[in-house]
Amino acid sequence: MSWTDPSPRILAEVVVSSLVIAADPFAQSTAPGFWTWSRDAHQSVVDEVAASPHARVRELAAAIRANPSDFAACSELGTLLEAGLREPGLSAERLAELTWNVETLSRLRLQLGEERTPSADTAPGPQKILANLRHAPARSTGRIDAAIVVPFRATEVDSDRIRNVCAVLSALNDQTHPRDRYRVVVVESDSCPRWEPLLAPACDTYLFASNDGPFNYSWTINTGVVHGARPAELICVLEADILVDEGFVERAVTRFRAPGTQAHWPFQDMLYLDAASSHEAVITRCIEDGRGLSHSRLRGVFLRRTPGACMWLRESLFTRIGGLDERFSAGWGGADNDFAWRADMYGVLDRHQDPMVHLYHSRTSDWFDDNVGRYNDFPWCTWPSDSVIGELSKYQNAQ
């Protein structure tokens, strides 16, 4: 085990995390590739706990494997393990070594949150979420501090994704930064503008980017910057499932006042919420007072140091690197890494530690499902900086 000698409490939390992640498809779906690459390490912890000489530990571990959402079992097991890891002995040392291996290798980590009873309330619908925006879109045509570009696609049956984008827009219209100093741009890329009547009134600029093929994340964002964000000093790429707090825009603008600042991620680890916690977060942030959301009580899985979800950068840097690489054209995956690497190469990409959450939605297959080796030979970081980007007719001409 590392010389840093992690506390028994931390090790106990990691054991419970491994048990839950190894048994919970939702937790694994946070990042299929990262789960696969760390699966053996998690499984070694699961196997060690299953062979524990303590009957109650084995019983609780079995209960968690049968029901990863069993809060009581997770809490009791964590308490027992913390006490056990404080006692000297070969079994405790072996478990500590396996657990520390997970903690130093895996990019997935459970946050247990607080126990909650199932809510009898139905999830708020899109219209209810958007019914009472704290500030109406300003639709300023002049120069602004920042533009937030939100790429989006959802079918009529993707109720979680519709709920999420409406919650994102509600939160973006509830900011401490002056509403006329930032612009919210929604880019819907699909075969038809199916959600324009719902989304257009809640943003400054709604764009439809016609593409009936696989979702091209890079091209969708580029169209938003080229046709909706400019002129703006700052650009934010924000995925349509990231629920932000009221100081989100103001903090970013303030950070860019520091000399030499060119780009940043506002978060370190992104908390991917489960369905129940997402429901609670949306109600608290968008329906109730909006500013009393406690992230620590929510249940989910942290994805450590994710390259995507949300990035801020100067518009000049975005232009200098040619935006996102539109050759990533087969759905989700890869484009964020490439974009971040190039932004860091030509600018400086900082990382802050704001708590941020990703709302639950039914999972879409990504590059790791379709073809693990898809990007083995991809020409990373070679997107020409003078590329013509964000052409709205790109897929219309190909259809």
SETIMAR-158959 format. One line per 5 residues: number of its first residue (from 0); their letters; for each residue x, y, z of N, C-alpha, C. Coordinates in steps of 0.1 Angstrom, whole numbers, plus 5000, padded with zeros to 4 digits. Example, Ala and Ser with C-alpha at 12.3 -4.5 7.8 and 13.67 -1.06 7.14 Angstrom:
% SETIMAR-158959
0 = as = 5132 4943 5078 5123 4955 5078 5132 4967 5078  5128 4978 5071 5137 4989 5071 5129 5000 5079;
% end
This chain:
% SETIMAR-158959
0 = mswtd = 5008 4988 5000 5000 5000 5000 5009 5012 5000  5003 5023 4995 5011 5036 4994 5016 5041 5007  5027 5048 5007 5032 5054 5019 5023 5065 5024  5014 5069 5016 5005 5080 5020 4995 5075 5031  4994 5062 5033 4986 5056 5044 4972 5061 5045;
5 = pspri = 4963 5058 5035 4950 5063 5036 4942 5059 5048  4933 5067 5052 4926 5064 5065 4917 5052 5063  4914 5044 5074 4904 5034 5073 4891 5038 5068  4887 5050 5071 4874 5055 5066 4874 5056 5051  4884 5062 5045 4885 5063 5031 4885 5049 5024;
10 = laevv = 4893 5040 5030 4893 5026 5024 4880 5019 5025  4873 5021 5036 4860 5015 5038 4850 5020 5027  4851 5033 5025 4842 5039 5015 4845 5034 5001  4858 5031 4998 4862 5026 4985 4857 5012 4983  4857 5004 4994 4852 4990 4994 4837 4990 4990;
15 = vsslv = 4830 4998 4997 4815 4999 4994 4813 5004 4980  4821 5014 4975 4820 5018 4962 4823 5007 4952  4833 4999 4954 4836 4988 4945 4824 4978 4944  4819 4975 4956 4808 4965 4956 4796 4970 4948  4793 4983 4950 4781 4989 4943 4784 4990 4928;
20 = iaadp = 4795 4995 4924 4798 4997 4910 4799 4983 4903  4804 4973 4909 4805 4960 4903 4791 4953 4901  4781 4958 4908 4768 4952 4908 4757 4961 4901  4761 4973 4898 4751 4983 4893 4754 4987 4879  4745 4983 4869 4747 4987 4855 4747 5002 4853;
25 = faqst = 4739 5010 4861 4739 5024 4860 4753 5030 4863  4759 5025 4874 4773 5030 4878 4783 5027 4867  4782 5015 4861 4792 5011 4851 4790 5020 4838  4777 5023 4836 4774 5031 4823 4779 5045 4824  4783 5050 4836 4788 5063 4837 4800 5065 4826;
30 = apgfw = 4808 5055 4825 4819 5056 4815 4823 5041 4812  4817 5035 4802 4819 5021 4800 4834 5017 4798  4841 5026 4791 4856 5023 4789 4863 5023 4802  4861 5033 4811 4868 5034 4823 4864 5022 4833  4851 5018 4832 4847 5007 4840 4854 4994 4835;
35 = twsrd = 4855 4992 4823 4861 4980 4817 4876 4979 4821  4883 4991 4820 4897 4991 4823 4900 4989 4838  4890 4992 4847 4893 4990 4861 4885 4979 4867  4877 4971 4859 4868 4961 4864 4875 4950 4872  4887 4946 4868 4894 4935 4875 4898 4940 4889;
40 = ahqsv = 4902 4953 4890 4906 4958 4903 4894 4959 4913  4883 4963 4908 4870 4963 4916 4867 4949 4920  4867 4940 4910 4863 4926 4913 4872 4920 4924  4884 4923 4924 4893 4917 4934 4889 4921 4948  4884 4934 4949 4879 4938 4962 4866 4931 4966;
45 = vdeva = 4857 4929 4956 4845 4922 4958 4847 4908 4963  4857 4901 4956 4860 4887 4960 4866 4887 4974  4874 4896 4977 4880 4896 4991 4870 4898 5002  4860 4907 4999 4850 4909 5009 4841 4897 5010  4838 4890 4999 4830 4878 4999 4836 4867 5007;
50 = aspha = 4849 4867 5008 4856 4857 5015 4860 4861 5030  4854 4872 5034 4857 4877 5048 4854 4867 5058  4862 4866 5069 4859 4857 5080 4847 4861 5088  4842 4873 5086 4832 4879 5094 4818 4877 5087  4809 4869 5093 4797 4866 5087 4788 4878 5083;
55 = rvrel = 4788 4888 5092 4780 4899 5090 4785 4907 5078  4798 4908 5076 4804 4915 5064 4800 4907 5052  4800 4894 5052 4796 4887 5040 4781 4889 5037  4773 4889 5047 4759 4891 5045 4756 4904 5039  4762 4915 5044 4760 4928 5039 4765 4929 5025;
60 = aaair = 4776 4923 5022 4782 4924 5008 4772 4917 4999  4767 4906 5003 4757 4899 4994 4744 4907 4992  4740 4914 5002 4728 4922 5001 4731 4934 4991  4743 4939 4991 4746 4950 4982 4747 4945 4968  4753 4933 4966 4753 4927 4953 4739 4925 4947;
65 = anpsd = 4730 4921 4956 4716 4918 4951 4709 4931 4949  4712 4942 4957 4705 4955 4955 4715 4966 4958  4722 4971 4948 4732 4981 4949 4727 4994 4955  4713 4996 4955 4708 5008 4961 4704 5007 4976  4708 4996 4982 4704 4993 4996 4713 5002 5005;
70 = faacs = 4707 5014 5008 4715 5024 5016 4719 5018 5030  4709 5012 5037 4712 5007 5050 4724 4997 5050  4724 4988 5040 4735 4978 5039 4748 4985 5036  4748 4994 5027 4760 5002 5024 4766 5009 5036  4757 5015 5044 4761 5023 5056 4767 5014 5066;
75 = elgtl = 4760 5003 5069 4764 4994 5080 4777 4987 5076  4778 4983 5063 4791 4977 5059 4803 4986 5060  4800 4999 5056 4811 5009 5057 4816 5010 5072  4807 5011 5081 4810 5012 5095 4818 5000 5100  4814 4988 5097 4821 4976 5101 4835 4975 5095;
80 = leagl = 4836 4978 5082 4849 4978 5075 4858 4988 5081  4854 5000 5084 4862 5010 5090 4868 5005 5103  4860 4999 5111 4865 4993 5124 4875 4982 5121  4871 4973 5112 4880 4962 5109 4893 4966 5103  4893 4976 5095 4906 4980 5089 4915 4987 5099;
85 = repgl = 4910 4991 5111 4918 4997 5121 4926 4986 5129  4921 4974 5128 4927 4963 5135 4938 4956 5127  4950 4953 5133 4961 4947 5126 4957 4933 5122  4962 4928 5111 4959 4914 5107 4961 4913 5092  4964 4900 5088 4967 4898 5074 4955 4901 5065;
90 = saerl = 4943 4897 5070 4931 4899 5061 4928 4914 5059  4930 4922 5070 4928 4937 5069 4938 4943 5060  4951 4938 5061 4961 4944 5052 4959 4940 5038  4955 4928 5035 4952 4924 5021 4941 4932 5015  4930 4934 5023 4919 4942 5018 4923 4956 5016;
95 = aeltw = 4931 4962 5025 4936 4975 5023 4944 4977 5010  4953 4967 5007 4961 4968 4995 4952 4968 4983  4943 4958 4982 4934 4957 4971 4926 4970 4969  4921 4975 4980 4913 4987 4980 4921 4999 4975  4933 5001 4980 4941 5012 4976 4945 5011 4961;
100 = nvetl = 4946 4999 4956 4948 4997 4942 4937 5003 4934  4925 5000 4938 4913 5006 4932 4913 5021 4932  4916 5026 4944 4916 5041 4946 4926 5048 4937  4937 5042 4934 4948 5048 4926 4946 5045 4911  4937 5036 4908 4935 5032 4894 4922 5036 4887;
105 = srlrl = 4911 5035 4895 4898 5037 4889 4894 5051 4888  4887 5055 4877 4882 5068 4876 4867 5069 4880  4862 5058 4886 4848 5058 4890 4848 5056 4905  4840 5064 4912 4839 5064 4927 4825 5067 4931  4819 5059 4939 4805 5061 4944 4804 5072 4954;
110 = qlgee = 4794 5080 4953 4790 5089 4964 4777 5083 4969  4776 5078 4981 4764 5072 4987 4753 5082 4989  4756 5094 4993 4746 5104 4995 4739 5101 5008  4726 5105 5009 4718 5103 5021 4706 5094 5017  4701 5087 5027 4690 5078 5025 4677 5087 5022;
115 = rtpsa = 4670 5082 5012 4657 5089 5008 4646 5079 5006  4634 5083 5009 4623 5074 5007 4618 5077 4993  4613 5067 4986 4608 5069 4972 4597 5080 4972  4599 5089 4962 4590 5101 4961 4577 5096 4954  4566 5101 4960 4553 5098 4953 4550 5109 4942;
120 = dtapg = 4558 5119 4942 4556 5130 4932 4560 5125 4918  4553 5129 4908 4557 5126 4895 4568 5136 4891  4576 5131 4882 4587 5140 4877 4581 5152 4870  4587 5164 4873 4581 5176 4866 4583 5176 4851  4573 5179 4844 4574 5179 4829 4581 5191 4824;
125 = pqkil = 4585 5190 4811 4593 5201 4805 4586 5215 4807  4573 5215 4804 4566 5228 4805 4566 5234 4819  4565 5225 4829 4565 5230 4843 4579 5236 4846  4589 5229 4842 4603 5233 4845 4606 5247 4839  4600 5249 4827 4603 5262 4820 4592 5273 4822;
130 = anlrh = 4583 5269 4830 4571 5279 4832 4575 5292 4839  4584 5291 4848 4587 5304 4855 4602 5306 4856  4608 5310 4844 4622 5313 4844 4625 5326 4852  4635 5325 4860 4638 5336 4869 4642 5349 4861  4649 5347 4850 4651 5358 4841 4648 5354 4826;
135 = apars = 4642 5362 4819 4639 5359 4805 4651 5361 4797  4653 5353 4786 4664 5355 4777 4665 5370 4772  4677 5376 4773 4678 5390 4769 4679 5392 4754  4684 5382 4747 4686 5382 4732 4693 5395 4727  4703 5398 4735 4712 5409 4731 4719 5406 4718;
140 = tgrid = 4720 5416 4709 4727 5414 4697 4741 5421 4697  4744 5427 4708 4757 5434 4709 4767 5424 4715  4779 5430 4717 4790 5422 4723 4787 5418 4737  4790 5406 4741 4786 5401 4754 4799 5395 4761  4798 5392 4773 4809 5385 4780 4811 5371 4776;
145 = aaivv = 4800 5364 4775 4801 5349 4773 4789 5344 4766  4791 5333 4759 4781 5325 4752 4782 5311 4756  4771 5305 4760 4771 5291 4764 4764 5283 4753  4771 5274 4747 4766 5266 4736 4761 5252 4741  4749 5248 4739 4743 5236 4744 4739 5227 4732;
150 = pfrat = 4747 5217 4729 4743 5207 4718 4733 5197 4723  4723 5194 4714 4712 5186 4719 4706 5177 4708  4702 5165 4712 4693 5157 4703 4685 5148 4712  4672 5146 4709 4664 5137 4716 4652 5133 4708  4647 5121 4709 4635 5117 4702 4623 5120 4712;
155 = evdsd = 4611 5117 4707 4599 5119 4715 4599 5111 4727  4606 5099 4727 4605 5090 4738 4617 5092 4748  4626 5101 4745 4637 5104 4754 4633 5114 4765  4624 5109 4774 4618 5119 4784 4629 5124 4793  4639 5116 4797 4649 5121 4806 4657 5132 4799;
160 = rirnv = 4661 5130 4787 4669 5140 4780 4661 5153 4778  4648 5152 4776 4640 5164 4775 4639 5171 4788  4637 5164 4798 4637 5170 4812 4650 5176 4815  4661 5170 4811 4674 5175 4815 4677 5188 4808  4674 5189 4794 4678 5201 4787 4669 5213 4792;
165 = cavls = 4657 5210 4796 4648 5221 4802 4654 5225 4815  4658 5216 4823 4664 5219 4836 4677 5228 4834  4685 5224 4824 4697 5232 4821 4694 5246 4817  4684 5248 4809 4680 5261 4805 4674 5269 4816  4666 5262 4825 4661 5269 4837 4672 5274 4845;
170 = alndq = 4682 5266 4847 4694 5270 4856 4702 5281 4849  4703 5281 4836 4711 5291 4829 4704 5304 4829  4691 5304 4831 4683 5317 4832 4682 5322 4846  4689 5315 4855 4689 5318 4869 4703 5320 4874  4710 5331 4869 4724 5333 4872 4726 5347 4879;
175 = thprd = 4736 5348 4887 4739 5361 4893 4746 5370 4883  4751 5366 4872 4757 5375 4862 4746 5381 4855  4747 5394 4851 4737 5401 4844 4732 5394 4832  4719 5392 4830 4713 5384 4820 4716 5389 4806  4718 5402 4804 4721 5407 4791 4736 5407 4788;
180 = ryrvv = 4744 5401 4796 4758 5400 4794 4763 5386 4790  4753 5377 4789 4757 5363 4784 4745 5358 4775  4749 5349 4766 4740 5344 4756 4739 5329 4757  4727 5323 4757 4725 5309 4757 4721 5304 4743  4729 5295 4737 4727 5290 4724 4724 5275 4724;
185 = vvesd = 4712 5272 4720 4708 5257 4719 4709 5253 4705  4716 5242 4702 4717 5237 4689 4711 5223 4688  4700 5222 4682 4693 5209 4680 4697 5203 4667  4704 5191 4668 4708 5185 4655 4701 5172 4654  4693 5171 4643 4684 5159 4641 4678 5160 4627;
190 = scprw = 4669 5151 4624 4663 5151 4611 4653 5162 4610  4647 5167 4621 4638 5178 4621 4639 5186 4634  4634 5198 4634 4635 5206 4646 4624 5203 4656  4623 5191 4661 4612 5186 4668 4609 5194 4681  4620 5199 4688 4618 5206 4701 4619 5221 4700;
195 = eplla = 4619 5227 4688 4620 5241 4687 4609 5249 4695  4597 5245 4694 4586 5253 4701 4588 5253 4716  4594 5242 4722 4596 5241 4736 4609 5249 4740  4620 5248 4733 4633 5253 4737 4636 5267 4733  4631 5271 4721 4634 5284 4716 4631 5296 4725;
200 = pacdt = 4619 5295 4732 4616 5307 4741 4624 5307 4753  4632 5297 4756 4640 5296 4769 4654 5299 4766  4658 5303 4754 4672 5305 4751 4673 5318 4743  4685 5324 4742 4687 5336 4734 4687 5332 4719  4693 5321 4715 4694 5317 4701 4691 5302 4700;
205 = ylfas = 4682 5298 4692 4679 5284 4689 4684 5282 4675  4692 5272 4673 4696 5268 4659 4692 5254 4656  4688 5251 4644 4686 5238 4640 4697 5234 4630  4704 5223 4633 4714 5218 4625 4710 5204 4619  4706 5204 4607 4700 5192 4601 4710 5181 4599;
210 = ndgpf = 4707 5170 4605 4715 5158 4603 4707 5146 4608  4703 5137 4598 4696 5126 4602 4704 5113 4604  4717 5115 4604 4727 5104 4607 4731 5104 4621  4742 5097 4625 4747 5097 4638 4750 5111 4643  4748 5113 4656 4750 5127 4662 4764 5130 4661;
215 = nyswt = 4767 5142 4654 4781 5147 4653 4783 5158 4664  4788 5154 4675 4789 5163 4687 4798 5175 4683  4809 5173 4676 4818 5183 4673 4812 5194 4663  4806 5189 4653 4800 5197 4643 4788 5205 4649  4780 5199 4658 4769 5206 4664 4774 5217 4672;
220 = intgv = 4785 5215 4680 4790 5226 4688 4796 5237 4679  4803 5233 4669 4809 5243 4660 4798 5252 4654  4787 5246 4650 4777 5254 4644 4771 5264 4654  4770 5260 4666 4766 5269 4677 4775 5281 4679  4788 5278 4678 4797 5289 4680 4797 5299 4668;
225 = vhgar = 4797 5293 4656 4798 5301 4644 4786 5309 4641  4774 5303 4644 4762 5309 4640 4753 5315 4652  4758 5313 4664 4750 5317 4675 4758 5324 4686  4770 5320 4688 4778 5325 4700 4785 5339 4697  4791 5340 4685 4798 5352 4682 4789 5364 4680;
230 = paeli = 4794 5376 4684 4806 5379 4690 4805 5377 4705  4815 5371 4711 4815 5369 4726 4830 5367 4730  4834 5373 4741 4847 5371 4745 4850 5357 4750  4840 5350 4756 4842 5337 4762 4832 5327 4756  4836 5315 4754 4827 5304 4749 4827 5293 4760;
235 = cvlea = 4815 5288 4763 4813 5277 4771 4806 5266 4763  4812 5254 4763 4806 5242 4758 4800 5235 4769  4787 5234 4769 4780 5228 4781 4770 5217 4776  4772 5205 4780 4764 5194 4776 4750 5196 4782  4740 5190 4775 4726 5193 4779 4721 5185 4791;
240 = dilvd = 4730 5180 4799 4726 5172 4811 4733 5178 4823  4740 5189 4822 4748 5194 4833 4740 5205 4840  4736 5202 4852 4728 5212 4860 4737 5221 4868  4737 5234 4864 4747 5243 4870 4740 5251 4881  4748 5257 4890 4743 5265 4901 4742 5280 4896;
245 = egfve = 4738 5289 4905 4735 5302 4901 4747 5311 4899  4759 5307 4904 4771 5314 4902 4780 5309 4891  4775 5300 4883 4782 5294 4872 4789 5304 4863  4781 5313 4857 4786 5322 4847 4795 5332 4853  4791 5338 4865 4798 5349 4871 4812 5344 4875;
250 = ravtr = 4813 5332 4881 4826 5326 4884 4836 5325 4872  4830 5320 4861 4838 5318 4849 4843 5332 4844  4835 5342 4843 4839 5355 4838 4850 5361 4847  4848 5359 4860 4858 5364 4870 4871 5357 4868  4871 5344 4866 4884 5337 4864 4892 5341 4852;
255 = frapg = 4885 5345 4842 4892 5350 4829 4898 5363 4831  4895 5370 4842 4901 5383 4844 4916 5382 4848  4920 5370 4853 4933 5367 4857 4942 5367 4844  4953 5374 4844 4962 5374 4832 4967 5360 4829  4967 5357 4816 4972 5345 4811 4961 5334 4810;
260 = tqahw = 4949 5336 4816 4939 5326 4816 4933 5325 4802  4933 5313 4796 4928 5310 4783 4916 5300 4783  4917 5291 4792 4906 5280 4792 4906 5273 4805  4895 5267 4808 4894 5259 4821 4882 5250 4821  4884 5239 4828 4872 5231 4833 4868 5237 4846;
265 = pfqdm = 4856 5240 4849 4852 5245 4862 4852 5235 4873  4852 5222 4870 4851 5211 4879 4864 5202 4879  4865 5194 4889 4875 5184 4889 4869 5170 4886  4859 5166 4894 4853 5154 4892 4838 5156 4890  4832 5150 4880 4817 5152 4877 4809 5141 4884;
270 = lylda = 4799 5145 4891 4790 5136 4898 4778 5132 4889  4778 5120 4885 4767 5115 4876 4756 5109 4885  4745 5116 4886 4734 5113 4895 4726 5101 4890  4721 5093 4900 4711 5083 4896 4698 5089 4894  4688 5081 4891 4675 5086 4887 4668 5094 4898;
275 = asshe = 4668 5088 4910 4661 5095 4921 4668 5108 4925  4681 5108 4925 4688 5121 4929 4686 5131 4918  4686 5127 4905 4683 5136 4894 4670 5143 4896  4660 5135 4900 4646 5140 4902 4646 5150 4913  4653 5147 4924 4654 5157 4935 4662 5169 4931;
280 = avitr = 4672 5168 4924 4680 5180 4920 4672 5189 4911  4665 5183 4901 4657 5192 4892 4646 5199 4900  4639 5192 4909 4629 5198 4917 4634 5210 4925  4645 5207 4932 4651 5217 4941 4657 5229 4933  4664 5227 4922 4670 5237 4915 4660 5245 4906;
285 = ciedg = 4650 5238 4901 4642 5245 4890 4628 5248 4895  4622 5240 4904 4608 5242 4908 4607 5249 4921  4616 5246 4931 4615 5252 4944 4624 5265 4944  4631 5268 4955 4638 5280 4956 4650 5281 4947  4654 5270 4942 4665 5270 4932 4679 5271 4937;
290 = rglsh = 4681 5275 4949 4695 5278 4953 4698 5271 4966  4691 5260 4969 4694 5252 4981 4698 5238 4979  4703 5235 4967 4707 5222 4963 4720 5218 4970  4720 5207 4978 4731 5202 4985 4736 5190 4978  4748 5191 4971 4753 5180 4963 4757 5168 4972;
295 = srlrg = 4761 5171 4984 4766 5160 4993 4755 5150 4996  4742 5153 4996 4732 5144 4999 4727 5136 4987  4732 5139 4975 4728 5132 4963 4736 5119 4961  4730 5109 4955 4737 5096 4952 4741 5096 4937  4753 5092 4935 4758 5091 4921 4772 5085 4921;
300 = vflrr = 4777 5086 4909 4791 5081 4907 4800 5092 4901  4811 5095 4908 4820 5105 4903 4828 5099 4892  4829 5107 4881 4838 5104 4870 4849 5114 4871  4861 5108 4875 4872 5117 4878 4879 5122 4866  4881 5135 4866 4889 5143 4856 4883 5140 4842;
305 = tpgac = 4870 5140 4841 4864 5138 4827 4869 5150 4818  4872 5147 4806 4876 5158 4796 4864 5166 4791  4852 5161 4792 4841 5167 4786 4831 5173 4796  4818 5173 4792 4807 5178 4800 4807 5194 4800  4817 5201 4803 4817 5215 4804 4831 5221 4803;
310 = mwlre = 4833 5229 4793 4846 5236 4792 4844 5251 4788  4852 5259 4794 4852 5274 4791 4865 5277 4784  4864 5286 4774 4877 5290 4767 4874 5304 4760  4884 5311 4758 4883 5323 4751 4879 5320 4736  4871 5329 4731 4867 5327 4717 4879 5327 4708;
315 = slftr = 4889 5335 4711 4901 5336 4703 4908 5323 4703  4908 5315 4714 4915 5302 4714 4907 5292 4706  4894 5292 4708 4885 5283 4700 4888 5285 4685  4889 5297 4681 4891 5300 4667 4905 5296 4663  4915 5299 4671 4929 5296 4668 4931 5281 4666;
320 = iggld = 4924 5272 4673 4926 5258 4671 4916 5251 4662  4907 5260 4656 4898 5254 4646 4886 5247 4652  4882 5251 4664 4871 5244 4670 4873 5230 4673  4862 5222 4673 4863 5208 4676 4865 5201 4662  4871 5189 4663 4874 5181 4651 4862 5174 4646;
325 = erfsa = 4856 5178 4635 4844 5173 4630 4845 5159 4623  4857 5154 4623 4859 5140 4619 4854 5130 4629  4852 5134 4641 4845 5126 4651 4830 5126 4648  4826 5117 4639 4813 5119 4634 4803 5107 4637  4807 5098 4646 4799 5087 4649 4794 5086 4663;
330 = gwgga = 4787 5097 4667 4781 5097 4680 4791 5103 4690  4789 5098 4703 4797 5104 4714 4810 5097 4716  4820 5104 4721 4833 5098 4724 4844 5103 4716  4855 5106 4723 4868 5110 4716 4869 5125 4713  4859 5131 4709 4860 5145 4705 4864 5154 4717;
335 = dndfa = 4859 5152 4729 4863 5160 4740 4878 5159 4743  4883 5147 4743 4897 5145 4746 4906 5153 4736  4903 5151 4723 4910 5158 4713 4909 5173 4714  4898 5178 4717 4895 5193 4718 4903 5198 4730  4903 5191 4742 4910 5195 4754 4925 5195 4751;
340 = wradm = 4930 5184 4745 4945 5183 4743 4949 5195 4734  4942 5198 4724 4946 5209 4715 4945 5223 4722  4934 5224 4730 4932 5237 4737 4944 5239 4747  4948 5228 4753 4959 5229 4763 4973 5231 4756  4974 5225 4744 4986 5227 4736 4988 5241 4731;
345 = ygvld = 4977 5248 4727 4979 5261 4721 4975 5272 4732  4969 5268 4742 4966 5278 4753 4970 5272 4766  4963 5275 4777 4965 5269 4790 4952 5265 4795  4950 5252 4798 4937 5246 4802 4938 5244 4817  4932 5252 4825 4932 5250 4840 4920 5242 4844;
350 = rhqdp = 4921 5237 4857 4910 5229 4862 4907 5234 4876  4894 5238 4879 4889 5242 4892 4881 5231 4898  4876 5234 4910 4870 5223 4918 4855 5227 4922  4848 5233 4913 4834 5236 4915 4826 5223 4915  4817 5220 4925 4809 5208 4924 4799 5209 4913;
355 = mvhly = 4798 5199 4904 4789 5199 4893 4783 5185 4892  4770 5185 4886 4763 5172 4885 4758 5170 4871  4758 5157 4867 4752 5153 4855 4739 5146 4858  4729 5150 4851 4715 5144 4854 4714 5131 4846  4707 5122 4853 4705 5108 4847 4697 5109 4834;
360 = hsrts = 4700 5100 4825 4692 5097 4813 4695 5083 4809  4686 5077 4801 4688 5064 4796 4700 5065 4787  4709 5055 4787 4722 5056 4781 4722 5053 4766  4730 5061 4759 4732 5060 4745 4745 5052 4743  4745 5043 4733 4758 5036 4731 4768 5046 4726;
365 = dwfdd = 4781 5043 4730 4792 5052 4726 4802 5044 4718  4813 5050 4716 4824 5044 4708 4829 5031 4714  4829 5030 4727 4834 5018 4734 4825 5006 4732  4812 5009 4731 4803 4998 4728 4804 4993 4714  4805 5002 4705 4804 4999 4690 4817 4993 4685;
370 = nvgry = 4828 4998 4690 4841 4994 4685 4852 4999 4694  4857 4990 4703 4867 4994 4713 4879 5000 4706  4883 4995 4694 4895 5000 4688 4892 5011 4677  4880 5017 4678 4876 5026 4667 4887 5037 4665  4892 5042 4676 4901 5054 4675 4916 5050 4677;
375 = ndfpw = 4919 5037 4676 4933 5034 4677 4942 5041 4667  4937 5042 4655 4945 5048 4644 4940 5062 4641  4932 5068 4649 4927 5081 4646 4938 5091 4647  4938 5101 4638 4949 5111 4637 4946 5122 4648  4948 5119 4660 4946 5128 4671 4954 5141 4670;
380 = ctwps = 4947 5152 4673 4954 5165 4674 4959 5170 4661  4953 5166 4650 4958 5170 4637 4947 5178 4629  4936 5182 4636 4926 5190 4629 4932 5203 4625  4931 5206 4612 4937 5219 4608 4931 5231 4614  4938 5240 4619 4933 5252 4626 4925 5261 4616;
385 = dsvig = 4928 5260 4603 4921 5268 4594 4909 5261 4587  4904 5250 4593 4893 5243 4588 4881 5251 4587  4873 5249 4577 4859 5255 4577 4850 5247 4586  4845 5254 4596 4837 5246 4606 4823 5251 4607  4814 5243 4612 4801 5247 4615 4792 5250 4603;
390 = elsky = 4794 5244 4592 4786 5247 4580 4772 5240 4582  4762 5248 4583 4749 5243 4585 4744 5234 4574  4749 5235 4562 4745 5227 4551 4753 5214 4549  4762 5211 4559 4771 5200 4557 4764 5187 4555  4754 5184 4562 4747 5171 4561 4735 5172 4551;
395 = qnaq = 4731 5184 4549 4720 5186 4539 4725 5182 4525  4738 5186 4522 4744 5183 4509 4746 5168 4508  4749 5161 4519 4752 5147 4518 4740 5138 4518  4728 5144 4521 4716 5135 4521 4709 5134 4508;
% end
